[in-house]
């Protein structure tokens, strides 16, 4: 059956239902509705769907391809996941995060984009037990007041928040010239299993957005993998302004020492590999080891990767003898100078020569200390006043 025949059949189906008091659906509608019910008292809401399956059937088989931009207004309730495939100028507008939810139980993806340009999502929640939001190939998207969350439902209906990735992408055949561009504002991206935001080739801009991994899923079989807020492989680019990266070890779970970023182990706020670029300005970076002495890392970079983090604030806590890796550089470039308060002198800190400074009081006078791996007896600090390792 060809597409034109299928379209005629569906239009006849819609007309018949209209005669019997059901909603009428225009093939060139600019605004349609996704609702738990299309009945509003004694009235029927036209251009209305009650499932994402019916919405997708109309969108891909009936809607006039020349009709222009489309907005889907989503009411309160939970609906199955939604896919945008090679559709441009498509907008999803929910009734608020936690009010309009896309994503059912199991491994269904909350929202998937593939080859869509100017795909706009706002005021809703995308959930999954595996990948809450997935992007494939080229395109562009805008996300505003969106919560990307673990699914609060499992197949047996029990409450259990867990997911592996908040955001993940596939970029087969994508070059730097045609890579997808994504913009986020006022949103929250959370993963409880592995990585909150896994970027492979895309260009990403975050404004006032929190990206968080709390490692709860590690207790359910993911122990030994990297638990990270951001992980970048191949050639992506990420910019964060006025945002927050946060990674927290699960209660009662011991994580192995973070070796190289590429080794895939540890508690890590941001890891950059190969030709990735991460730029953070006015960003808070939290790495919390919880009650066990987990080794934690804020910034890790592999050969060819670049991290530029100025005006960043670090909160890093783990019980002794856990190590605090502010910078873990395995052949990349890190531009992240930081001035610590005096308490850093009692932290088992690991960083990069010259990147960290602090002040110590010696004989009643302040002495500037600079991080260096050469010194170790009283911490990795070179006293610029005495010209020696800290005594």
Sine and cosine of phi, psi and omega as CSV:
sin_phi,cos_phi,sin_psi,cos_psi,sin_omega,cos_omega
0.00,0.00,0.82,-0.57,-0.02,-1.00
-0.99,0.16,0.14,-0.99,-0.13,-0.99
-0.92,0.39,-0.62,0.78,-0.03,-1.00
-0.91,0.41,-0.64,0.77,0.04,-1.00
-0.90,0.43,-0.68,0.73,0.02,-1.00
-0.88,0.47,-0.63,0.78,0.01,-1.00
-0.89,0.46,-0.69,0.73,0.01,-1.00
-0.89,0.46,-0.66,0.75,0.01,-1.00
-0.89,0.46,-0.70,0.71,-0.01,-1.00
-0.91,0.41,-0.60,0.80,0.02,-1.00
-0.92,0.40,-0.65,0.76,0.07,-1.00
-0.88,0.48,-0.67,0.74,0.02,-1.00
-0.86,0.51,-0.70,0.72,-0.03,-1.00
-0.93,0.37,-0.62,0.79,0.01,-1.00
-0.91,0.42,-0.69,0.72,0.02,-1.00
-0.85,0.53,-0.70,0.71,-0.01,-1.00
-0.93,0.38,-0.52,0.85,0.05,-1.00
-0.89,0.45,-0.67,0.74,0.00,-1.00
-0.86,0.50,-0.56,0.83,-0.03,-1.00
-1.00,-0.01,0.31,0.95,0.11,-0.99
1.00,0.01,0.17,0.99,0.05,-1.00
-1.00,0.03,0.14,-0.99,-0.06,-1.00
-0.92,0.40,0.63,-0.78,0.13,-0.99
-1.00,-0.02,0.65,-0.76,-0.03,-1.00
-0.86,-0.50,0.87,-0.50,0.04,-1.00
-0.99,0.12,0.66,-0.75,-0.02,-1.00
-0.96,0.29,-0.30,0.95,0.00,-1.00
-0.88,-0.47,0.42,0.91,-0.03,-1.00
-0.86,0.51,0.66,-0.75,0.06,-1.00
-1.00,0.00,-0.40,0.92,0.02,-1.00
-0.72,-0.70,0.77,-0.63,0.13,-0.99
-0.78,-0.62,0.19,-0.98,-0.13,-0.99
-0.82,-0.58,0.64,-0.77,0.14,-0.99
-0.91,-0.41,0.91,-0.42,-0.12,-0.99
-0.71,-0.70,0.40,-0.91,0.14,-0.99
-0.92,0.40,-0.52,0.85,0.09,-1.00
-0.57,-0.82,0.65,-0.76,0.04,-1.00
-1.00,-0.04,0.09,1.00,0.05,-1.00
-1.00,-0.06,0.81,-0.59,0.06,-1.00
-0.89,-0.46,1.00,0.05,-0.11,-0.99
0.93,0.36,-0.83,-0.55,0.02,-1.00
-1.00,0.01,-0.12,0.99,-0.04,-1.00
-1.00,-0.10,0.38,-0.92,0.08,-1.00
-0.92,-0.40,0.77,-0.64,0.00,-1.00
-0.99,0.15,0.89,-0.46,0.02,-1.00
-0.96,0.28,0.28,-0.96,-0.02,-1.00
0.80,0.60,0.67,0.74,-0.11,-0.99
-0.83,-0.55,0.62,-0.78,0.04,-1.00
-0.78,-0.62,0.49,-0.87,0.02,-1.00
-0.95,-0.32,-0.10,0.99,0.06,-1.00
-0.66,-0.75,0.46,-0.89,0.07,-1.00
-0.94,0.33,-0.39,0.92,0.06,-1.00
-0.91,0.41,-0.73,0.68,0.03,-1.00
-0.90,0.43,-0.63,0.77,0.03,-1.00
-0.87,0.49,-0.71,0.70,-0.02,-1.00
-0.91,0.41,-0.64,0.77,0.03,-1.00
-0.85,0.52,-0.70,0.72,0.03,-1.00
-0.92,0.38,-0.69,0.73,-0.07,-1.00
-0.89,0.46,-0.68,0.73,-0.12,-0.99
-1.00,-0.09,-0.27,0.96,-0.08,-1.00
-0.87,-0.49,-0.33,0.94,-0.09,-1.00
-0.88,-0.48,-0.70,0.71,-0.16,-0.99
-0.86,0.51,0.68,-0.74,0.02,-1.00
-0.89,0.47,0.83,-0.56,-0.05,-1.00
-0.91,0.41,-0.30,0.95,0.01,-1.00
-0.98,-0.17,0.23,0.97,-0.12,-0.99
-0.97,0.25,-0.24,0.97,0.03,-1.00
1.00,-0.05,-0.25,-0.97,-0.06,-1.00
-0.85,0.52,0.49,-0.87,0.01,-1.00
-0.76,-0.64,0.70,-0.71,0.11,-0.99
-0.90,-0.44,0.77,-0.64,0.09,-1.00
-0.96,-0.27,0.93,-0.37,0.03,-1.00
-1.00,-0.02,0.86,-0.50,-0.14,-0.99
-0.96,-0.29,0.81,-0.59,0.00,-1.00
-1.00,0.09,-0.05,-1.00,0.05,-1.00
-0.89,0.46,0.54,-0.84,0.05,-1.00
0.76,-0.65,0.12,-0.99,0.05,-1.00
-0.96,-0.29,0.76,-0.65,0.00,-1.00
-0.79,-0.61,0.38,-0.93,0.07,-1.00
-0.90,0.44,0.24,-0.97,-0.06,-1.00
-0.87,0.50,0.34,-0.94,-0.05,-1.00
-0.83,-0.55,0.63,-0.77,0.03,-1.00
-0.87,-0.50,0.75,-0.66,0.17,-0.98
-0.96,-0.30,0.93,-0.37,-0.05,-1.00
-0.85,-0.52,0.94,-0.34,0.06,-1.00
0.80,0.59,0.62,0.78,0.10,-1.00
-0.89,-0.46,0.75,-0.66,-0.01,-1.00
-0.97,-0.24,0.42,-0.91,0.07,-1.00
0.85,0.53,0.69,0.73,0.03,-1.00
-0.95,-0.31,0.73,-0.68,-0.05,-1.00
-0.81,-0.59,0.71,-0.71,0.15,-0.99
-0.94,-0.33,0.86,-0.51,-0.03,-1.00
-0.84,-0.55,0.95,-0.31,-0.04,-1.00
-1.00,0.04,-0.09,-1.00,0.02,-1.00
-0.99,-0.17,0.11,0.99,0.02,-1.00
0.75,-0.66,0.53,-0.85,0.06,-1.00
-0.86,0.50,0.67,-0.74,-0.05,-1.00
0.99,0.17,-0.20,0.98,0.04,-1.00
-0.98,-0.21,-0.78,0.63,0.12,-0.99
-0.97,-0.23,0.89,-0.47,-0.10,-0.99
-0.83,-0.56,0.79,-0.62,0.10,-1.00
-0.94,-0.34,0.83,-0.56,0.02,-1.00
0.78,-0.62,0.87,-0.50,0.02,-1.00
-0.99,-0.12,-0.17,-0.98,-0.01,-1.00
-0.95,0.32,0.24,-0.97,0.01,-1.00
0.99,0.10,-0.43,-0.90,-0.10,-1.00
-0.99,-0.11,0.28,0.96,0.04,-1.00
-0.90,0.43,0.60,-0.80,0.00,-1.00
-1.00,0.10,0.69,-0.73,-0.01,-1.00
-0.91,0.42,-0.79,0.61,0.06,-1.00
-0.66,-0.75,0.71,-0.71,0.08,-1.00
-0.80,-0.60,0.74,-0.67,0.12,-0.99
-0.89,-0.46,0.67,-0.75,0.00,-1.00
-0.55,-0.83,0.95,-0.31,0.04,-1.00
0.93,0.38,0.40,0.92,0.00,-1.00
-0.99,-0.14,0.69,-0.72,0.07,-1.00
-0.93,-0.37,0.64,-0.77,-0.04,-1.00
0.84,0.54,0.76,0.65,0.10,-1.00
-1.00,0.02,0.89,-0.46,-0.12,-0.99
-0.91,-0.41,0.77,-0.63,-0.02,-1.00
-0.76,-0.65,0.74,-0.67,0.00,-1.00
-0.47,-0.88,0.47,-0.88,0.19,-0.98
0.85,0.53,0.75,0.66,0.04,-1.00
-0.40,-0.92,0.04,-1.00,0.06,-1.00
-0.87,-0.49,0.70,-0.71,0.13,-0.99
-0.93,-0.37,0.80,-0.60,-0.09,-1.00
-0.79,-0.61,0.44,-0.90,0.14,-0.99
-0.22,-0.97,0.40,-0.92,0.16,-0.99
-1.00,0.08,-0.09,1.00,-0.01,-1.00
-0.82,-0.58,-0.99,0.17,0.05,-1.00
-0.87,-0.49,0.90,-0.43,-0.06,-1.00
-0.95,0.31,-0.66,0.75,0.07,-1.00
-0.74,-0.67,0.75,-0.67,-0.03,-1.00
-0.81,-0.59,0.67,-0.74,0.07,-1.00
-0.80,-0.59,0.69,-0.72,0.02,-1.00
-0.81,-0.59,0.80,-0.60,0.14,-0.99
0.97,0.23,-0.46,-0.89,-0.10,-1.00
-0.97,0.26,0.02,-1.00,0.11,-0.99
0.76,-0.64,-0.13,-0.99,0.05,-1.00
-0.43,-0.90,0.52,-0.85,-0.03,-1.00
-0.53,-0.85,0.37,-0.93,0.06,-1.00
-0.73,-0.68,0.75,-0.66,-0.08,-1.00
-0.80,-0.60,0.84,-0.55,-0.04,-1.00
-0.72,-0.70,0.79,-0.61,-0.01,-1.00
0.80,0.60,0.75,0.67,0.01,-1.00
-0.92,-0.39,0.71,-0.70,0.11,-0.99
-0.96,-0.28,0.86,-0.51,0.06,-1.00
-0.98,-0.22,0.93,-0.36,-0.28,-0.96
-0.74,-0.67,0.30,-0.95,0.22,-0.98
-0.91,0.42,0.50,-0.86,0.01,-1.00
-0.95,0.30,0.75,-0.66,0.00,-1.00
-1.00,0.06,0.08,1.00,0.03,-1.00
-0.83,-0.56,0.62,-0.79,0.16,-0.99
-0.92,-0.39,0.05,-1.00,-0.07,-1.00
-0.89,0.45,-0.46,0.89,0.02,-1.00
-1.00,-0.02,0.10,1.00,0.07,-1.00
0.99,0.13,0.02,1.00,-0.01,-1.00
-0.99,0.14,0.52,-0.86,0.00,-1.00
-0.97,0.24,0.85,-0.53,0.03,-1.00
-0.31,-0.95,0.96,-0.29,-0.05,-1.00
-0.99,0.14,0.87,-0.49,-0.01,-1.00
-0.31,-0.95,0.70,-0.71,0.21,-0.98
-0.44,-0.90,0.29,-0.96,-0.02,-1.00
-1.00,-0.06,-0.72,0.70,0.02,-1.00
-0.76,-0.64,0.65,-0.76,0.20,-0.98
-0.97,0.23,-0.80,0.60,0.02,-1.00
-0.79,-0.62,0.69,-0.72,0.09,-1.00
-0.58,-0.82,0.39,-0.92,-0.06,-1.00
-0.55,-0.83,0.39,-0.92,0.10,-0.99
-0.84,-0.54,0.75,-0.66,-0.12,-0.99
-0.77,-0.64,0.66,0.75,-0.02,-1.00
-0.88,0.47,0.83,-0.56,0.06,-1.00
0.98,0.18,0.06,1.00,-0.03,-1.00
-1.00,0.06,0.77,-0.64,0.09,-1.00
-0.99,-0.15,0.17,-0.99,0.01,-1.00
-0.89,0.45,-0.51,0.86,-0.04,-1.00
-0.94,0.34,-0.49,0.87,-0.05,-1.00
-0.88,-0.48,0.38,0.93,-0.03,-1.00
-0.93,0.37,0.47,-0.88,0.00,-1.00
-0.94,0.35,0.44,-0.90,0.00,-1.00
-0.83,-0.56,0.79,-0.61,-0.03,-1.00
-0.80,-0.60,0.68,-0.74,-0.01,-1.00
-0.81,-0.58,0.74,-0.67,-0.03,-1.00
-0.83,-0.56,0.64,-0.77,0.10,-0.99
-0.58,-0.82,0.65,-0.76,0.08,-1.00
0.80,0.60,0.64,0.77,-0.10,-1.00
-0.84,-0.54,0.11,-0.99,0.06,-1.00
-0.69,-0.73,0.76,-0.65,0.00,-1.00
-0.84,-0.54,0.89,-0.46,-0.11,-0.99
-0.80,-0.59,0.69,-0.72,0.17,-0.99
-0.77,-0.64,0.59,-0.81,0.02,-1.00
-0.93,-0.38,-0.05,1.00,-0.05,-1.00
-0.94,-0.34,-0.78,0.62,-0.12,-0.99
-0.67,-0.74,-0.98,0.21,-0.12,-0.99
-0.76,-0.65,0.74,-0.67,0.01,-1.00
-0.95,0.30,-0.70,0.72,-0.05,-1.00
-0.70,-0.71,0.96,-0.27,0.01,-1.00
-0.97,-0.24,0.95,-0.31,-0.02,-1.00
-0.96,-0.29,0.68,-0.73,-0.04,-1.00
-0.91,-0.41,-0.69,0.72,-0.03,-1.00
-0.61,-0.79,-0.10,0.99,-0.19,-0.98
-0.98,0.18,0.27,-0.96,0.16,-0.99
-0.96,-0.26,0.80,-0.59,-0.16,-0.99
-0.77,-0.64,0.67,-0.74,0.01,-1.00
-0.80,-0.61,0.82,-0.58,-0.02,-1.00
-0.86,-0.50,0.74,-0.67,0.05,-1.00
-0.77,-0.64,0.87,-0.50,0.03,-1.00
0.83,0.55,0.68,0.73,-0.08,-1.00
-0.83,-0.55,0.62,-0.78,0.06,-1.00
-0.98,-0.21,0.76,-0.65,0.06,-1.00
-0.88,-0.48,0.88,-0.47,-0.20,-0.98
-0.67,-0.74,0.66,-0.75,0.18,-0.98
-0.80,-0.60,0.79,-0.61,-0.04,-1.00
-0.94,-0.35,0.02,1.00,0.18,-0.98
0.94,0.33,0.20,0.98,-0.03,-1.00
-0.90,0.44,-0.56,0.83,-0.03,-1.00
-0.92,0.39,-0.28,0.96,0.00,-1.00
-0.89,0.46,-0.43,0.90,0.02,-1.00
-0.97,0.25,-0.18,0.98,-0.04,-1.00
-0.92,-0.38,0.58,0.81,0.13,-0.99
0.94,-0.34,-0.06,1.00,0.01,-1.00
-0.99,-0.17,0.16,0.99,0.01,-1.00
-0.86,0.51,0.70,-0.71,0.00,-1.00
0.98,-0.20,-0.14,0.99,0.08,-1.00
-0.99,-0.17,0.22,-0.97,0.07,-1.00
-0.94,0.35,0.76,-0.66,0.19,-0.98
-0.96,-0.28,0.92,-0.39,-0.17,-0.98
-0.62,-0.78,0.49,-0.87,0.12,-0.99
-0.97,0.25,-0.74,0.67,0.03,-1.00
-0.78,-0.62,0.71,-0.70,0.16,-0.99
-0.71,-0.70,0.74,-0.67,-0.09,-1.00
-0.81,-0.59,0.82,-0.57,0.04,-1.00
-0.86,-0.51,0.42,-0.91,0.05,-1.00
0.91,0.41,-0.97,-0.23,-0.21,-0.98
-0.66,-0.76,0.62,0.78,-0.01,-1.00
-0.99,0.11,0.15,-0.99,0.05,-1.00
-0.65,-0.76,0.77,-0.64,-0.01,-1.00
-0.77,-0.64,0.70,-0.71,0.08,-1.00
-0.83,-0.55,0.75,-0.66,0.05,-1.00
-0.82,-0.58,0.77,-0.64,0.02,-1.00
-0.75,-0.66,0.82,-0.58,0.01,-1.00
0.84,0.54,0.61,0.79,-0.08,-1.00
-0.86,-0.51,-0.11,-0.99,-0.05,-1.00
-0.62,-0.79,0.76,-0.65,0.18,-0.98
-0.96,-0.28,0.73,-0.68,-0.05,-1.00
-0.60,-0.80,0.78,-0.62,0.10,-1.00
-0.75,-0.66,0.74,-0.67,-0.10,-1.00
-0.74,-0.67,0.75,-0.66,0.06,-1.00
-0.94,0.34,0.62,-0.78,0.04,-1.00
-0.91,0.42,0.54,-0.84,0.05,-1.00
-0.86,0.51,0.78,-0.62,0.09,-1.00
0.97,0.24,0.19,0.98,0.00,-1.00
-0.92,-0.39,0.78,-0.62,0.03,-1.00
-0.99,-0.11,0.78,-0.63,-0.02,-1.00
-0.94,-0.34,0.56,-0.83,0.00,-1.00
-0.94,0.33,0.29,-0.96,0.00,-1.00
-0.86,0.51,0.74,-0.67,0.05,-1.00
-0.95,0.32,0.97,-0.24,0.05,-1.00
-0.98,0.19,-0.82,-0.58,0.09,-1.00
-0.97,0.23,0.40,-0.91,0.07,-1.00
-0.83,0.55,-0.65,0.76,-0.03,-1.00
-0.94,0.35,-0.27,0.96,0.01,-1.00
-0.97,0.25,-0.22,0.97,0.15,-0.99
0.93,0.36,0.60,0.80,0.06,-1.00
-0.69,-0.73,0.45,-0.89,0.14,-0.99
0.92,-0.39,0.02,-1.00,0.07,-1.00
-0.98,-0.21,0.92,-0.40,-0.21,-0.98
-0.67,-0.74,0.78,-0.62,0.05,-1.00
-0.96,0.26,-0.76,0.65,-0.04,-1.00
-0.57,-0.82,0.80,-0.60,0.05,-1.00
-0.83,-0.55,0.75,-0.66,-0.05,-1.00
-0.83,-0.55,0.78,-0.63,-0.01,-1.00
-0.84,-0.54,0.28,-0.96,0.08,-1.00
0.76,0.65,-0.89,-0.46,-0.07,-1.00
-0.97,-0.23,0.40,0.92,0.01,-1.00
-0.95,0.30,0.48,-0.88,0.06,-1.00
-0.78,-0.63,0.79,-0.61,0.03,-1.00
-0.84,-0.55,0.86,-0.51,0.00,-1.00
-0.87,-0.50,0.86,-0.52,-0.03,-1.00
-0.78,-0.62,0.84,-0.55,0.00,-1.00
-0.68,-0.74,0.79,-0.61,-0.09,-1.00
0.91,0.41,0.62,0.79,-0.10,-1.00
-0.89,-0.45,0.67,-0.74,0.12,-0.99
-1.00,-0.04,0.72,-0.69,-0.03,-1.00
-0.84,-0.55,0.91,-0.42,-0.02,-1.00
-0.91,-0.41,0.75,-0.67,0.14,-0.99
-0.73,-0.69,0.92,-0.39,-0.15,-0.99
-0.85,-0.52,0.84,-0.54,-0.04,-1.00
-1.00,0.08,-0.17,0.99,-0.03,-1.00
0.91,0.42,-0.46,-0.89,-0.22,-0.98
-0.99,0.17,-0.24,0.97,0.04,-1.00
-0.99,-0.11,0.49,-0.87,-0.04,-1.00
-0.97,0.25,0.88,0.48,0.04,-1.00
-0.95,0.31,0.65,-0.76,0.20,-0.98
-0.96,0.27,0.70,-0.72,-0.08,-1.00
-0.79,-0.62,0.44,-0.90,-0.01,-1.00
-0.70,-0.71,0.64,-0.77,0.06,-1.00
-1.00,-0.06,-0.83,0.56,-0.08,-1.00
-0.81,-0.58,0.82,-0.57,0.05,-1.00
-0.74,-0.68,0.67,-0.74,-0.06,-1.00
-0.64,-0.77,0.66,-0.75,0.05,-1.00
-0.99,-0.13,0.08,-1.00,0.02,-1.00
-0.81,0.58,0.81,-0.58,0.02,-1.00
1.00,-0.06,-0.27,0.96,0.01,-1.00
-1.00,0.08,0.34,-0.94,-0.02,-1.00
-0.70,-0.72,0.72,-0.69,0.14,-0.99
-0.83,-0.56,0.80,-0.60,0.07,-1.00
-0.84,-0.54,0.95,-0.30,-0.08,-1.00
-0.75,-0.67,1.00,-0.07,0.10,-0.99
-0.90,-0.43,0.39,-0.92,-0.13,-0.99
0.80,0.60,0.59,0.81,0.07,-1.00
-0.98,-0.21,0.57,-0.82,0.03,-1.00
-0.91,-0.40,0.73,-0.68,-0.07,-1.00
-0.93,-0.35,0.76,-0.65,0.19,-0.98
-0.86,-0.52,0.94,-0.34,-0.09,-1.00
-0.75,-0.66,0.88,-0.48,-0.08,-1.00
-0.68,-0.74,0.73,-0.68,0.15,-0.99
-0.33,-0.94,0.62,-0.79,-0.01,-1.00
-0.90,0.43,0.51,-0.86,0.11,-0.99
-0.90,0.43,0.62,-0.79,0.19,0.98
-0.99,-0.11,0.40,0.92,0.01,-1.00
-0.87,0.50,0.59,-0.80,0.00,-1.00
-1.00,-0.05,0.50,-0.87,0.06,-1.00
-0.92,-0.40,0.96,-0.28,0.03,-1.00
-1.00,-0.06,0.99,-0.16,0.07,-1.00
-0.95,0.31,-0.72,0.69,0.05,-1.00
-0.80,-0.59,0.80,-0.60,0.11,-0.99
-0.83,-0.56,0.98,-0.20,-0.14,-0.99
-0.95,-0.30,0.92,-0.40,0.04,-1.00
-0.94,-0.35,0.82,0.57,0.10,-1.00
0.99,-0.17,0.12,0.99,0.02,-1.00
-0.99,-0.14,-0.35,-0.94,0.01,-1.00
-0.84,-0.54,0.81,-0.59,0.03,-1.00
-0.81,-0.58,0.85,-0.53,0.10,-1.00
-0.89,-0.46,1.00,0.02,-0.11,-0.99
-0.53,-0.85,0.91,0.41,0.04,-1.00
-0.91,0.42,0.57,-0.82,-0.02,-1.00
-0.52,-0.86,0.69,-0.72,0.06,-1.00
-0.96,-0.27,0.90,-0.43,-0.03,-1.00
-1.00,0.00,0.43,-0.90,0.22,-0.97
-0.97,0.26,0.17,-0.99,-0.14,-0.99
-0.88,0.47,-0.42,0.91,-0.08,-1.00
-0.88,0.48,-0.33,0.94,-0.03,-1.00
-0.88,0.47,-0.36,0.93,-0.01,-1.00
-0.90,0.44,-0.36,0.93,0.00,-1.00
-0.98,-0.20,0.09,1.00,0.00,-1.00
-0.99,-0.13,0.61,-0.79,0.04,-1.00
-0.98,0.18,0.96,0.27,-0.18,-0.98
-1.00,0.04,0.65,-0.76,0.14,-0.99
-0.79,-0.61,0.78,-0.63,-0.03,-1.00
-0.50,-0.87,-0.50,-0.87,-0.03,-1.00
-0.87,-0.49,0.65,-0.76,-0.06,-1.00
-0.78,0.63,0.80,-0.60,0.08,-1.00
1.00,0.10,-0.11,0.99,-0.10,-1.00
-1.00,0.05,-0.37,0.93,-0.06,-1.00
-0.86,-0.51,0.66,-0.75,0.07,-1.00
-0.75,-0.66,0.40,-0.92,0.09,-1.00
-0.42,-0.91,0.01,-1.00,0.01,-1.00
-0.81,-0.59,0.72,-0.70,0.06,-1.00
-0.87,-0.49,0.55,-0.83,0.05,-1.00
-1.00,-0.08,0.89,-0.45,-0.02,-1.00
-0.84,-0.55,0.88,-0.47,-0.02,-1.00
0.87,0.49,0.53,0.85,0.01,-1.00
0.99,0.13,0.01,1.00,-0.03,-1.00
-0.86,-0.50,0.54,-0.84,0.01,-1.00
-0.97,0.23,0.71,-0.70,0.09,-1.00
-0.86,-0.51,0.77,-0.63,0.06,-1.00
-0.97,0.23,0.76,-0.64,0.00,-1.00
-0.91,-0.41,0.67,-0.74,0.02,-1.00
-0.87,-0.49,0.69,-0.72,-0.03,-1.00
-0.92,0.39,0.71,-0.70,0.15,-0.99
-0.45,-0.89,0.67,-0.74,0.03,-1.00
-0.95,0.30,-0.15,0.99,0.00,-1.00
-0.94,0.35,-0.60,0.80,-0.01,-1.00
-1.00,0.04,0.59,-0.81,0.01,-1.00
-0.49,-0.87,-0.33,0.94,-0.10,-1.00
-0.88,0.48,-0.70,0.71,0.01,-1.00
-0.84,-0.54,0.68,0.73,-0.02,-1.00
0.99,-0.11,0.26,-0.97,-0.08,-1.00
-0.99,0.11,0.84,0.54,-0.15,-0.99
-0.79,-0.62,0.76,-0.65,0.08,-1.00
-0.98,-0.20,0.84,-0.55,-0.02,-1.00
-0.99,0.12,0.93,-0.38,-0.05,-1.00
-0.95,0.30,-0.27,0.96,0.02,-1.00
-0.99,0.13,-0.74,0.67,-0.01,-1.00
-0.99,0.11,-0.32,0.95,-0.07,-1.00
0.95,0.31,0.40,0.92,-0.03,-1.00
-0.68,-0.73,0.16,-0.99,0.13,-0.99
-0.89,0.45,0.50,-0.86,-0.02,-1.00
-0.83,0.56,0.75,-0.67,-0.05,-1.00
-1.00,-0.06,0.00,0.00,0.00,0.00
